[in-house]
């Protein structure tokens, strides 16, 4: 009788220890995800997805998956780990936690040209308007792409204040810059239909754009390319 009670007590202690260990492990994982989310929301910058993963790992998470949604304006940070071993098992059950972050708008424009409303002459290249110097540079870039079997299709170029205001009202701060701050006001920047990040067209631009004076202006906008020398 006494032996049975002792065994039952020992079993209960083991169960409570396992539950407590799992609870602590989960709390630590949740803290890693929460810290990453809070830091991303409070500090605008490049590559929020990569920064979120690095932050979660730095705070103890080993398996981290960060996904973007709502057009890249929000992040889901999911972390996984193992509960402490219990009842003679080598590894505990898989546990996970997650947190969500709203990606703040950029604090800067990522390029050397000061934003302003361009007032000089414009030329049309493939249906969009840019300043003459950018037009000439883009034609050379487009010709080089064609020789490699790549089609570059611009979808937007210079935008005046009113056009940017209408776009901002339609898309909101997650996808459009406020009027008066967009690089498209400079007549130096184009949106190019590259498809998803890492596509063949996008990778070609990353490899060859800089030699023609074009850079991907923002890390989170694979379609947005600017001519760094200006007009």
Protein Blocks (a to p, Z undefined) as FASTA:
>chain_A
ZZmmmmmmmmmmmmmmmmmmmmmmmmmmmmmmmmmmmmmmmmgcehkllmmmmmmmmnop
abdcdddeehhpaccdddddddddeehiabdcdddddddddddddfbeoiabdcdddfbd
cddeehiacdfklmmmmmmmmmmmmmnopacddfbdcddfklmmmmmmmnommlpccehi
afklnopaccddebjehiaklmmmmmmmmmnopacfbfklmkbccdfkbZZ
